[in-house]
Amino acid sequence: MEKAPEKGVSPQSTSSTPSEHVGDTYEVINDVETHGEMKRVLSKRMIHVISLGSQIGSGLFIATGKALRDGGPGSLVLGYGMVMTLVWASLQTLSEMTIAFPVSGNFIDYADRFVDPALAFGAGFAEWLGWTAVVASEATFFSVIINYWAQGKVHEAVWYTIFLLFCGGLFLLSTKWFGWFEYAASLLKIIALIIFIIVAFAMVLGAGPTGEKHTGETWRDYPVFINGFRGFGNSALFGIWAMGDQVFTGIMAGEAKSPRYSMAHATKLVPIRVFSTFMLSIVFISLLIPQDDKRLFGGSGVAASPFVIALNDAGIKGLPDFLNVVMMIGIASIAVESIYISSRIMRSMALQGLIPKFIANVDREGRPRWALAFTVLVAVVLTYINLTAGGIEVFTWLVSITSSSFFLVCFVLCITSFRFRAALKAQNDPLWTEAYAYQTWFWPIPVVWLFAGSTVLLVSCFYVGLYPIGVEKASVYYFFQYMIGVVTVVSFTIGYKILYRTKMRDPKTADLQTGRRTLGGEELAMLNDYYNRTALQRFYTYIQLW
């Protein structure tokens, strides 16, 4: 007996008419003929460098100051440090599915085909909402940074408008321009961060005109932990907002020329980059700046950046201005990434029938024009909302939306990974025997740790919402300020489940063929050449920036 149709459609196609999930059968539409073709224009080198520099932005340059002020150096290091381990776990969890099925929508497609269309809708909505909110928060920081020179003489709306015009205007060009901008911005951010780490090390030893040495007084003479679990939870939520969502790498792999090479490289490279550059920067910040410095985030102007505070306190001329320029470019880069990710997420949801299908349309340049238009529109609205209330107040709402969206997506990745493995086992699929098949290291340890860490973040969000830092009494307003993302995403997911009466996928009949990438002769030759190199030659490809 045929079951009632369910919502959803795959990102690839075998039939000429829009179709739905019928029972456990995964039917699809013709992506290229019906909606246009996404172009694989992002080279291995682009993705390599972008994965190195991606997410180096305001979450590191500025928000670390607020985490230090509210939680102390101990909470800052532990909170961000925990999220760094989740970066490794999420990339490991995502990599084997992405390399096997390198579709642009990535984990949304996997949640649909292996778990439930309602979960795919909820995950897609969470990711889209989280990254769209990032655009607005980055616009806020752009205005703060540029006022280092403008001194508040120009209305914030002007800076918001310039910022949005640049970020949106970049997508009027082909996707390769996005790739080259992100490549150049990532190079600049990497170089600037390395310079800061070197200079910070020298400052700890007393370099600079002031000659002041730092012997751990910020840890010894000040409270290491402030506000208890709230301080740690607040730092961890800033950490997930700054660097925790790694789906960006998987989505780029859907438009990569060699997903097998690019994703496998990023799976190793990104965690190493995060542990080295991020942790070193955070440790130096905690050594150079006391947690009660009034210039930390919440003060006036760009002095809220702990990086700039450290350089100014050492009396080093020129570097603060250079860092401000890098921060402006870095913030624009994060906003552009956010628009890119959100538009691809929305397009994938349309291809799967989770939202109206016309949103999946792609133009001749490979741009999802409707998805871009809707994403930019919502980002503009969220950005200008900043003008209606205090910057810190709106910023807290935006960070809460993004943080909760990101750790909810981590839960989805965990569930999907177990169901993906169940489908392979139930169908006795030979995926792991194919040439250069990629498996998650030590599965299921990364998946279990990702689930556990995401649970800590959920508890942190709930607890900080009940007892916000600096607030005497619990209130409904502050609770929803922190839990708005969780409440919205869970409500939309449950509502979708009830409305369309979607059913769980059966591992025995889950689709393990649509969108599956079999390596061609040219790619096999490239991979053979790569793995025939010496270990030192392969190591060089991880640090090569051009």
C-alpha positions as CSV (number, residue, x, y, z in Angstrom):
1,M,0.0,0.0,0.0
2,E,1.4,3.4,-1.0
3,K,2.1,5.8,1.8
4,A,1.1,9.4,1.8
5,P,3.7,11.7,0.2
6,E,6.1,13.6,2.4
7,K,7.8,16.9,1.8
8,G,11.4,16.9,0.6
9,V,13.5,16.6,-2.5
10,S,17.1,15.8,-3.2
11,P,19.7,18.2,-4.5
12,Q,20.4,16.1,-7.6
13,S,17.9,14.7,-10.1
14,T,16.8,11.8,-12.2
15,S,13.2,12.9,-13.2
16,S,11.9,15.8,-15.1
17,T,9.1,16.8,-12.8
18,P,9.1,18.1,-9.2
19,S,8.7,15.1,-6.9
20,E,8.2,14.3,-3.2
21,H,9.4,11.7,-0.8
22,V,7.0,8.8,-1.1
23,G,7.3,6.5,1.9
24,D,11.0,5.7,2.2
25,T,11.7,6.2,-1.5
26,Y,13.9,9.1,-2.2
27,E,12.8,10.6,-5.6
28,V,14.4,13.7,-7.1
29,I,14.1,16.4,-9.6
30,N,16.5,17.4,-12.4
31,D,18.6,20.1,-10.7
32,V,20.4,21.3,-13.8
33,E,17.5,21.3,-16.3
34,T,14.9,22.7,-13.9
35,H,16.8,25.1,-11.7
36,G,20.2,25.7,-13.3
37,E,23.7,24.5,-12.5
38,M,26.0,25.4,-9.6
39,K,29.5,25.8,-10.9
40,R,32.6,24.2,-9.4
41,V,34.9,27.2,-9.5
42,L,36.5,27.1,-6.1
43,S,40.0,25.6,-6.5
44,K,41.9,23.4,-4.0
45,R,44.2,26.4,-3.2
46,M,41.2,28.7,-2.5
47,I,39.5,26.3,-0.2
48,H,42.8,25.5,1.6
49,V,43.5,29.2,2.4
50,I,39.9,30.1,3.1
51,S,39.6,27.2,5.5
52,L,42.8,28.6,7.2
53,G,41.4,32.1,7.6
54,S,37.7,31.5,7.8
55,Q,36.0,32.7,11.0
56,I,38.9,34.8,12.0
57,G,36.8,37.9,12.7
58,S,35.0,39.8,15.4
59,G,34.5,36.6,17.5
60,L,38.2,36.5,18.0
61,F,39.2,40.2,17.6
62,I,36.5,41.8,19.8
63,A,34.2,39.3,21.5
64,T,37.0,37.7,23.4
65,G,37.2,40.9,25.4
66,K,33.6,40.5,26.6
67,A,34.2,36.9,27.5
68,L,37.3,37.9,29.5
69,R,35.4,40.6,31.3
70,D,32.4,38.5,32.2
71,G,34.2,35.2,33.0
72,G,37.9,36.0,33.8
73,P,40.9,34.4,32.1
74,G,40.1,30.9,33.3
75,S,36.6,30.8,31.8
76,L,37.9,32.5,28.6
77,V,40.5,29.8,28.0
78,L,38.3,26.8,29.1
79,G,35.2,28.0,27.2
80,Y,37.0,28.7,23.9
81,G,39.2,25.6,24.4
82,M,36.2,23.3,24.7
83,V,34.7,24.7,21.5
84,M,38.0,24.1,19.8
85,T,37.7,20.4,20.5
86,L,34.2,20.5,19.0
87,V,35.6,22.0,15.8
88,W,37.7,18.8,15.4
89,A,34.7,16.6,16.3
90,S,32.3,18.4,13.9
91,L,34.7,18.2,11.0
92,Q,35.3,14.6,11.6
93,T,31.6,13.9,11.8
94,L,30.8,15.8,8.7
95,S,33.8,14.8,6.5
96,E,32.9,11.2,5.5
97,M,29.4,12.2,4.4
98,T,30.6,15.3,2.6
99,I,33.3,13.4,0.6
100,A,30.8,10.7,-0.4
101,F,28.0,13.1,-1.2
102,P,29.5,16.6,-2.0
103,V,26.3,18.5,-2.6
104,S,26.0,22.2,-2.0
105,G,23.3,21.9,0.7
106,N,25.5,19.4,2.6
107,F,24.2,18.4,6.0
108,I,20.6,19.4,5.2
109,D,20.5,16.8,2.4
110,Y,22.0,14.2,4.7
111,A,19.5,14.9,7.5
112,D,16.7,14.5,4.9
113,R,17.8,11.3,3.3
114,F,19.0,9.5,6.4
115,V,16.8,10.8,9.2
116,D,13.6,12.8,8.6
117,P,12.6,15.8,6.4
118,A,11.4,17.7,9.5
119,L,14.9,17.4,11.0
120,A,16.3,18.6,7.7
121,F,14.0,21.6,7.7
122,G,14.9,22.4,11.3
123,A,18.6,22.1,10.7
124,G,18.4,24.2,7.5
125,F,16.4,26.9,9.2
126,A,18.8,27.0,12.2
127,E,21.8,27.3,9.9
128,W,20.3,29.9,7.7
129,L,19.0,32.0,10.6
130,G,22.3,31.7,12.5
131,W,24.5,32.8,9.6
132,T,22.1,35.6,8.5
133,A,22.2,37.0,12.0
134,V,26.0,37.0,11.8
135,V,25.8,39.5,8.9
136,A,24.0,41.9,11.2
137,S,26.4,41.4,14.2
138,E,29.4,42.0,11.9
139,A,27.9,45.2,10.6
140,T,27.7,46.4,14.2
141,F,31.4,45.7,14.8
142,F,32.2,47.3,11.4
143,S,30.7,50.5,12.7
144,V,32.5,50.3,16.0
145,I,35.8,49.8,14.3
146,I,35.5,52.5,11.7
147,N,34.6,55.0,14.5
148,Y,38.2,54.6,15.6
149,W,38.9,57.2,13.0
150,A,35.5,58.7,12.5
151,Q,35.1,59.4,16.3
152,G,31.3,59.1,16.0
153,K,30.9,62.1,13.7
154,V,29.0,60.1,11.1
155,H,25.7,58.4,11.9
156,E,25.9,54.6,12.2
157,A,23.3,54.1,9.5
158,V,25.8,55.4,7.0
159,W,28.4,52.8,7.9
160,Y,25.8,50.0,8.0
161,T,24.7,51.0,4.5
162,I,28.3,51.1,3.1
163,F,29.0,47.7,4.7
164,L,25.8,46.1,3.3
165,L,26.3,47.5,-0.2
166,F,29.8,46.0,-0.3
167,C,28.8,42.6,1.0
168,G,25.7,42.3,-1.2
169,G,27.4,43.9,-4.2
170,L,30.1,41.2,-4.3
171,F,27.4,38.6,-5.1
172,L,26.4,40.5,-8.2
173,L,29.7,39.1,-9.6
174,S,30.3,35.5,-10.3
175,T,31.2,33.0,-7.5
176,K,34.9,33.1,-8.4
177,W,35.1,36.7,-7.2
178,F,33.7,35.6,-3.9
179,G,36.4,33.0,-3.8
180,W,39.2,35.4,-4.6
181,F,38.0,38.0,-2.1
182,E,37.8,35.3,0.7
183,Y,41.3,34.0,-0.4
184,A,42.9,37.5,-0.2
185,A,41.1,38.4,3.1
186,S,42.1,35.0,4.7
187,L,45.7,35.6,3.7
188,L,45.7,39.0,5.3
189,K,44.0,37.8,8.5
190,I,46.5,34.9,8.8
191,I,49.4,37.2,8.4
192,A,48.0,39.7,10.9
193,L,47.3,37.0,13.5
194,I,50.8,35.6,13.2
195,I,52.3,39.2,13.6
196,F,50.1,39.7,16.7
197,I,51.2,36.4,18.2
198,I,54.9,37.2,17.7
199,V,54.5,40.8,19.0
200,A,52.4,39.5,22.0
201,F,55.1,37.0,22.9
202,A,57.7,39.9,22.8
203,M,55.4,42.1,24.9
204,V,55.1,39.4,27.6
205,L,58.9,39.5,27.8
206,G,58.9,43.3,28.1
207,A,59.2,44.5,24.5
208,G,57.8,47.9,23.5
209,P,58.5,51.5,24.6
210,T,57.1,51.0,28.1
211,G,59.3,47.9,28.8
212,E,56.6,46.4,31.0
213,K,57.0,42.6,31.6
214,H,54.1,40.4,32.2
215,T,54.7,37.6,34.7
216,G,51.2,36.2,35.0
217,E,49.8,39.0,37.2
218,T,46.5,38.9,35.4
219,W,46.1,35.3,36.6
220,R,47.8,35.7,39.9
221,D,46.5,39.1,41.2
222,Y,42.9,38.9,39.7
223,P,40.2,36.4,40.0
224,V,40.8,33.5,37.5
225,F,37.1,32.6,37.3
226,I,34.3,35.2,37.5
227,N,30.6,34.5,37.8
228,G,31.0,30.8,38.2
229,F,29.4,28.5,35.7
230,R,27.7,31.6,34.1
231,G,31.1,33.0,33.3
232,F,32.2,29.7,31.7
233,G,28.9,29.2,29.9
234,N,29.0,32.8,28.5
235,S,32.6,32.2,27.2
236,A,31.6,28.9,25.6
237,L,28.7,30.5,23.8
238,F,30.9,33.2,22.5
239,G,33.3,30.5,21.4
240,I,30.6,28.6,19.4
241,W,29.6,31.9,17.9
242,A,33.2,32.7,16.9
243,M,34.4,29.5,15.5
244,G,32.1,26.5,16.3
245,D,30.2,26.1,13.0
246,Q,32.3,24.2,10.5
247,V,29.5,23.4,8.0
248,F,30.9,26.3,5.9
249,T,33.8,24.0,4.9
250,G,31.4,21.2,3.9
251,I,29.2,23.6,1.9
252,M,32.2,24.9,0.0
253,A,33.1,21.3,-0.8
254,G,29.9,21.1,-2.8
255,E,31.3,23.7,-5.2
256,A,35.0,22.5,-5.0
257,K,36.8,21.0,-8.0
258,S,38.0,18.1,-5.9
259,P,35.8,17.6,-2.8
260,R,37.9,14.5,-1.7
261,Y,41.1,16.5,-1.6
262,S,39.7,19.8,-0.2
263,M,37.5,18.3,2.6
264,A,40.1,15.8,3.7
265,H,42.7,18.5,3.9
266,A,40.4,20.9,5.8
267,T,39.5,18.2,8.3
268,K,43.1,18.1,9.4
269,L,44.1,21.7,8.8
270,V,41.2,23.6,10.4
271,P,41.5,22.0,13.9
272,I,45.3,22.6,13.9
273,R,44.8,26.2,12.8
274,V,42.2,26.7,15.5
275,F,44.2,25.2,18.3
276,S,47.4,27.0,17.4
277,T,46.4,30.5,16.3
278,F,43.2,30.9,18.3
279,M,44.5,29.4,21.6
280,L,47.8,31.3,21.4
281,S,46.0,34.6,20.8
282,I,43.5,33.9,23.7
283,V,46.3,32.9,26.1
284,F,48.3,36.1,25.3
285,I,45.2,38.2,25.7
286,S,44.7,36.7,29.1
287,L,48.3,37.5,30.1
288,L,48.4,41.0,28.7
289,I,45.0,42.4,29.8
290,P,43.3,42.3,33.2
291,Q,39.7,41.2,33.3
292,D,38.5,44.5,34.8
293,D,39.9,46.7,32.1
294,K,37.1,49.2,31.3
295,R,38.0,49.3,27.6
296,L,36.9,45.8,27.0
297,F,33.8,45.2,24.9
298,G,31.1,47.5,26.1
299,G,33.3,50.5,26.3
300,S,33.6,53.1,23.5
301,G,35.2,52.8,20.1
302,V,37.6,50.2,18.8
303,A,39.4,50.2,22.2
304,A,36.9,47.4,23.0
305,S,39.3,45.0,21.0
306,P,41.7,43.3,23.5
307,F,44.2,43.1,20.6
308,V,44.3,46.9,20.2
309,I,44.3,47.5,24.0
310,A,47.4,45.3,24.3
311,L,49.3,47.1,21.5
312,N,48.3,50.5,22.8
313,D,49.3,49.7,26.4
314,A,52.8,48.6,25.1
315,G,53.1,52.0,23.4
316,I,53.6,50.4,19.9
317,K,52.8,52.9,17.2
318,G,51.3,52.0,13.8
319,L,50.3,48.4,14.6
320,P,46.9,49.3,16.2
321,D,45.9,51.1,13.0
322,F,47.1,48.2,10.9
323,L,45.1,45.8,13.0
324,N,42.0,48.0,12.7
325,V,42.3,47.8,8.9
326,V,42.7,44.0,9.1
327,M,39.7,43.8,11.5
328,M,37.5,45.7,9.1
329,I,38.5,43.4,6.2
330,G,38.1,40.4,8.4
331,I,34.6,41.4,9.5
332,A,33.5,42.1,5.9
333,S,35.0,38.6,5.0
334,I,32.9,36.9,7.7
335,A,29.7,38.7,6.5
336,V,30.4,37.7,2.9
337,E,30.9,34.1,4.1
338,S,27.6,34.3,6.0
339,I,25.7,35.4,2.9
340,Y,27.3,32.7,0.9
341,I,26.5,30.0,3.4
342,S,22.9,31.2,4.0
343,S,22.0,31.4,0.4
344,R,23.4,27.8,-0.3
345,I,21.5,26.5,2.7
346,M,18.2,28.1,1.5
347,R,18.7,26.8,-2.1
348,S,19.3,23.3,-0.8
349,M,16.1,23.5,1.3
350,A,14.2,24.5,-1.9
351,L,15.7,21.6,-3.9
352,Q,14.5,19.2,-1.2
353,G,11.0,20.6,-1.3
354,L,11.3,22.0,2.2
355,I,10.5,25.5,1.0
356,P,9.1,26.8,-2.3
357,K,11.1,25.3,-5.2
358,F,11.6,28.5,-7.2
359,I,14.1,29.6,-4.6
360,A,16.4,26.9,-5.9
361,N,16.8,28.7,-9.3
362,V,20.4,29.4,-10.4
363,D,21.5,32.0,-13.0
364,R,24.0,31.5,-15.8
365,E,26.9,32.5,-13.4
366,G,25.9,29.7,-11.0
367,R,24.4,32.1,-8.4
368,P,21.3,31.1,-6.5
369,R,19.6,34.5,-7.1
370,W,16.4,34.1,-5.2
371,A,18.2,32.6,-2.2
372,L,20.7,35.4,-2.2
373,A,17.9,38.0,-2.5
374,F,15.9,36.7,0.5
375,T,19.1,36.2,2.6
376,V,20.3,39.7,1.9
377,L,16.9,41.2,2.6
378,V,16.6,39.6,6.0
379,A,20.2,40.5,6.8
380,V,19.5,44.2,6.0
381,V,16.4,44.2,8.3
382,L,18.4,42.6,11.2
383,T,21.2,45.1,10.6
384,Y,19.1,48.2,10.8
385,I,17.3,46.9,13.9
386,N,20.6,47.9,15.6
387,L,19.5,51.5,15.3
388,T,16.4,51.0,17.4
389,A,18.1,49.9,20.6
390,G,21.5,49.9,22.4
391,G,24.3,48.2,20.5
392,I,25.1,45.7,23.3
393,E,21.4,44.8,23.8
394,V,20.9,44.0,20.1
395,F,24.3,42.3,19.9
396,T,23.3,39.9,22.7
397,W,20.1,38.9,20.8
398,L,22.1,38.3,17.6
399,V,24.8,36.3,19.3
400,S,22.2,34.2,21.1
401,I,20.4,33.4,17.9
402,T,23.6,32.4,16.1
403,S,25.2,30.4,19.1
404,S,22.0,28.4,19.7
405,S,21.5,27.7,16.0
406,F,25.1,26.4,15.7
407,F,25.0,24.0,18.6
408,L,21.6,22.7,17.5
409,V,23.1,21.9,14.1
410,C,25.8,19.9,15.9
411,F,23.1,17.8,17.4
412,V,21.7,17.2,13.9
413,L,25.2,16.2,12.7
414,C,25.5,13.6,15.4
415,I,22.1,12.0,14.7
416,T,22.7,12.1,11.0
417,S,26.1,10.4,11.4
418,F,24.6,7.4,13.3
419,R,21.8,7.1,10.7
420,F,24.3,7.3,7.8
421,R,26.3,4.5,9.3
422,A,23.2,2.5,9.9
423,A,22.1,2.8,6.3
424,L,25.6,1.7,5.1
425,K,25.4,-1.4,7.3
426,A,21.8,-2.2,6.5
427,Q,22.4,-2.1,2.8
428,N,25.8,-3.7,2.9
429,D,27.1,-0.7,0.9
430,P,30.7,-1.0,-0.4
431,L,31.5,2.7,0.1
432,W,34.5,2.0,2.3
433,T,36.1,-0.2,-0.4
434,E,36.0,2.5,-3.1
435,A,39.3,4.3,-4.1
436,Y,40.3,6.9,-1.5
437,A,37.1,6.5,0.5
438,Y,37.3,8.6,3.7
439,Q,36.2,7.5,7.1
440,T,35.9,9.4,10.3
441,W,38.8,8.8,12.7
442,F,38.0,6.7,15.7
443,W,34.2,6.7,14.9
444,P,32.0,7.1,17.0
445,I,34.2,8.9,19.5
446,P,34.1,12.3,17.7
447,V,30.3,12.0,17.3
448,V,29.8,11.2,21.0
449,W,32.1,14.0,22.1
450,L,30.3,16.5,19.7
451,F,27.0,15.5,21.2
452,A,28.3,15.8,24.8
453,G,29.8,19.2,24.1
454,S,26.7,20.5,22.4
455,T,24.7,19.4,25.5
456,V,27.0,21.5,27.7
457,L,26.4,24.5,25.4
458,L,22.6,23.9,25.6
459,V,22.8,23.8,29.4
460,S,24.9,26.9,29.4
461,C,22.4,28.8,27.2
462,F,19.5,27.8,29.4
463,Y,21.4,28.6,32.7
464,V,22.7,32.0,31.5
465,G,19.2,32.8,30.2
466,L,17.8,32.1,33.7
467,Y,20.6,34.0,35.5
468,P,22.2,36.5,33.1
469,I,25.5,38.1,34.2
470,G,24.9,41.5,35.7
471,V,21.1,40.9,36.3
472,E,19.8,40.5,39.8
473,K,16.5,38.7,39.1
474,A,15.5,36.2,36.5
475,S,13.0,37.5,34.0
476,V,11.1,36.2,30.9
477,Y,12.8,38.9,28.8
478,Y,16.3,37.8,29.5
479,F,15.4,34.1,29.3
480,F,14.1,34.6,25.8
481,Q,17.0,36.8,24.9
482,Y,19.3,33.8,25.3
483,M,16.9,31.0,24.4
484,I,15.2,32.7,21.4
485,G,17.3,30.7,18.9
486,V,16.5,27.4,20.6
487,V,12.8,28.1,21.0
488,T,12.4,29.3,17.4
489,V,14.3,26.4,15.8
490,V,12.6,23.7,17.9
491,S,9.2,25.2,17.4
492,F,9.6,25.4,13.6
493,T,10.9,21.8,13.5
494,I,8.0,20.4,15.5
495,G,5.5,22.5,13.5
496,Y,6.8,21.2,10.2
497,K,6.7,17.6,11.5
498,I,3.0,18.0,12.5
499,L,2.0,20.0,9.4
500,Y,3.5,17.6,6.9
501,R,3.4,14.4,8.9
502,T,6.9,13.4,7.9
503,K,8.2,10.0,8.7
504,M,11.6,8.7,9.7
505,R,13.8,7.2,7.0
506,D,14.3,3.4,7.0
507,P,18.1,2.7,6.9
508,K,17.3,-0.3,4.6
509,T,15.9,2.0,1.9
510,A,17.7,5.3,2.5
511,D,19.1,6.8,-0.6
512,L,22.8,6.0,-0.9
513,Q,23.2,6.8,-4.6
514,T,21.8,10.2,-5.4
515,G,24.6,12.8,-5.5
516,R,27.3,10.2,-4.8
517,R,30.6,11.2,-6.3
518,T,32.7,8.6,-8.0
519,L,36.2,9.8,-8.6
520,G,37.0,10.3,-12.3
521,G,40.3,9.5,-14.0
522,E,41.8,13.0,-13.7
523,E,41.0,13.3,-10.0
524,L,42.3,9.8,-9.3
525,A,45.5,10.7,-11.1
526,M,45.8,13.8,-9.0
527,L,45.2,11.9,-5.8
528,N,47.7,9.2,-6.8
529,D,50.3,11.8,-7.4
530,Y,49.6,13.5,-4.1
531,Y,49.8,10.3,-2.0
532,N,52.9,9.1,-3.8
533,R,54.8,12.2,-2.5
534,T,56.9,12.1,0.6
535,A,55.5,13.0,4.0
536,L,57.5,16.3,3.9
537,Q,56.1,17.2,0.5
538,R,52.5,16.5,1.6
539,F,53.1,18.5,4.8
540,Y,54.1,21.5,2.6
541,T,50.7,21.5,1.0
542,Y,49.2,22.2,4.4
543,I,51.2,25.4,4.9
544,Q,51.4,26.6,1.4
545,L,49.4,29.8,0.9
546,W,49.6,30.4,-2.8
